[in-house]
Amino acid sequence: MSAPVPLGPGPPAEVHIYILPAVNGRHALLCYPRRSGDTAIFYTVPGNMPTAGRAREINFIPHGLNSGQMLTIREKGSSPGKGHFRTMTIPAPTPFLLSGPPGKGPNPDRQVCWAYDVILSDASGVLATCDPEVIIVEDP
């Protein structure tokens, strides 16, 4: 009998970012999921054994990003979970962006909320924003 094959991390948590067509010159963004607690990823302290199958990073997926437009994903200044991710950009026509794992765990608590802004811009400046959250949970 062969040894069991260790399972790796689960698929990334997905955040879909919809760029809605401009109405009267105004753009809008819709992020899904958006409600607090809907998106969670896990962080394992180095030296501990991670639980298999749990999301360890975020996959940001833009929909409707036009040529010349860019999405910036940036930590909110008021985020309780500061320093978990770097600022990320998604230029058109990039189909998705993986965040990579959080840079640190949720210490001293077992979970923390990372609040961020999604900013749609082009050469003229900021076109629209939205502000979802991700929960980072210590595992195990």
C-alpha positions as CSV (number, residue, x, y, z in Angstrom):
1,M,0.0,0.0,0.0
2,S,1.4,3.4,-0.9
3,A,1.5,6.4,1.4
4,P,-1.3,8.9,1.1
5,V,-0.6,11.9,-1.2
6,P,-0.7,15.1,0.9
7,L,-3.3,17.5,-0.2
8,G,-2.3,21.1,-1.0
9,P,-4.1,24.3,-0.5
10,G,-7.5,24.8,-1.9
11,P,-8.4,27.0,-4.8
12,P,-8.0,30.8,-4.2
13,A,-11.0,32.7,-2.9
14,E,-12.5,34.6,-5.9
15,V,-13.5,38.2,-6.0
16,H,-15.2,39.3,-9.2
17,I,-15.0,43.0,-10.1
18,Y,-17.6,44.2,-12.5
19,I,-17.0,47.4,-14.4
20,L,-20.5,48.7,-15.3
21,P,-20.9,50.7,-18.5
22,A,-20.8,54.5,-18.0
23,V,-24.2,56.1,-17.6
24,N,-24.3,59.8,-18.1
25,G,-20.5,59.8,-18.0
26,R,-20.3,58.1,-14.6
27,H,-18.8,54.6,-14.1
28,A,-19.7,52.1,-11.4
29,L,-18.0,49.1,-9.9
30,L,-19.6,46.1,-8.4
31,C,-17.6,43.6,-6.4
32,Y,-18.8,40.1,-5.6
33,P,-18.8,38.9,-3.0
34,R,-18.8,42.1,-1.1
35,R,-20.5,41.6,2.3
36,S,-18.3,41.4,5.4
37,G,-17.4,37.8,6.0
38,D,-18.2,36.5,2.5
39,T,-14.6,36.2,1.5
40,A,-12.1,34.4,3.7
41,I,-8.6,33.1,3.3
42,F,-6.4,31.3,5.6
43,Y,-2.9,31.9,7.0
44,T,-0.7,29.2,8.7
45,V,2.1,30.3,11.0
46,P,5.4,28.9,9.6
47,G,6.2,25.6,11.3
48,N,2.5,24.6,11.7
49,M,0.7,22.1,9.4
50,P,-1.9,23.9,7.2
51,T,-5.3,22.3,6.7
52,A,-5.6,21.0,3.2
53,G,-8.2,22.5,0.8
54,R,-8.4,26.0,2.3
55,A,-7.9,29.1,0.2
56,R,-4.6,30.8,0.9
57,E,-4.8,33.7,-1.6
58,I,-7.4,35.9,-3.5
59,N,-8.1,35.7,-7.2
60,F,-9.3,39.1,-8.4
61,I,-11.2,38.7,-11.7
62,P,-12.1,41.9,-13.6
63,H,-15.1,41.9,-15.9
64,G,-15.6,44.7,-18.5
65,L,-12.2,46.3,-18.0
66,N,-11.6,48.3,-21.2
67,S,-8.4,49.3,-23.0
68,G,-6.7,52.2,-21.2
69,Q,-8.4,51.4,-17.9
70,M,-6.7,50.0,-14.8
71,L,-7.9,48.6,-11.4
72,T,-5.9,49.3,-8.3
73,I,-6.5,47.2,-5.2
74,R,-5.2,49.1,-2.2
75,E,-5.5,48.7,1.6
76,K,-7.8,51.2,3.3
77,G,-6.1,53.5,5.8
78,S,-8.7,52.4,8.3
79,S,-8.2,48.7,7.8
80,P,-7.9,46.7,11.0
81,G,-5.7,44.2,9.1
82,K,-2.9,46.5,7.9
83,G,0.1,45.2,6.1
84,H,-1.3,41.9,4.9
85,F,-1.2,42.6,1.2
86,R,0.7,45.0,-1.1
87,T,-1.0,47.4,-3.5
88,M,-1.9,45.5,-6.6
89,T,-2.8,46.7,-10.1
90,I,-4.7,45.1,-12.9
91,P,-4.3,46.7,-16.3
92,A,-6.6,45.9,-19.2
93,P,-6.7,43.2,-20.7
94,T,-5.4,41.2,-17.7
95,P,-7.9,38.3,-17.1
96,F,-7.1,37.9,-13.4
97,L,-4.6,38.7,-10.6
98,L,-3.6,36.4,-7.8
99,S,-2.8,38.2,-4.6
100,G,-0.3,35.7,-3.2
101,P,-0.6,34.7,0.4
102,P,-1.0,37.3,3.1
103,G,2.4,38.8,4.2
104,K,1.5,38.0,7.9
105,G,-1.1,36.3,10.0
106,P,-4.0,37.8,12.0
107,N,-2.1,38.0,15.3
108,P,-2.9,38.6,18.1
109,D,-6.4,37.4,17.2
110,R,-7.3,34.3,15.2
111,Q,-8.9,36.4,12.5
112,V,-8.7,39.9,11.1
113,C,-10.6,41.9,8.5
114,W,-8.5,43.3,5.7
115,A,-10.4,46.2,4.2
116,Y,-9.4,47.5,0.8
117,D,-10.5,49.8,-2.0
118,V,-10.9,48.8,-5.6
119,I,-10.2,51.9,-7.8
120,L,-11.0,52.1,-11.5
121,S,-9.0,54.7,-13.3
122,D,-7.8,55.7,-16.8
123,A,-5.6,58.5,-18.1
124,S,-8.2,61.1,-16.9
125,G,-8.1,59.9,-13.3
126,V,-10.3,58.0,-10.9
127,L,-13.6,56.8,-12.5
128,A,-15.2,54.7,-9.7
129,T,-14.4,52.9,-6.4
130,C,-15.8,50.2,-4.2
131,D,-14.6,49.0,-0.8
132,P,-15.0,45.2,-0.1
133,E,-13.3,43.2,2.7
134,V,-11.5,39.9,3.2
135,I,-11.3,38.0,6.4
136,I,-7.9,36.4,7.2
137,V,-8.2,33.4,9.5
138,E,-5.4,31.6,11.3
139,D,-5.2,28.0,10.4
140,P,-5.0,25.6,12.2
